[in-house]
C-alpha cells in the first residue's frame, strides 16, 4: 500500500513558490501586483491558519485606509 500524503488546498490569496533549497514557501497576496506577506508556518497547521488570518485582517485594514476620502 502506498503512503498517501495529506493534501492541503491553499486558501484564497495564498500562493506557494519553491525556494532554492527545494523547500516550499507560502505567501499571502491579495492583488497580483500588490505587496506579499510571507507565511512561515507549515501549511495546515494552526499556526499557519493564525498567520493567514492575521494577514487577511491586515489586508482588510489597508483596504479600509485606501477607501478613506476624508483627507481630500
Number of C-alpha atoms within 10 A of each C-alpha: 3 4 5 6 6 7 8 8 9 12 12 11 15 17 15 13 11 10 9 7 6 8 8 14 16 21 18 21 19 16 9 8 7 8 11 17 18 16 21 14 16 13 18 14 10 11 14 16 16 13 18 24 12 12 21 18 12 13 17 13 12 11 11 10 10 9 9 9 7 5 4 4
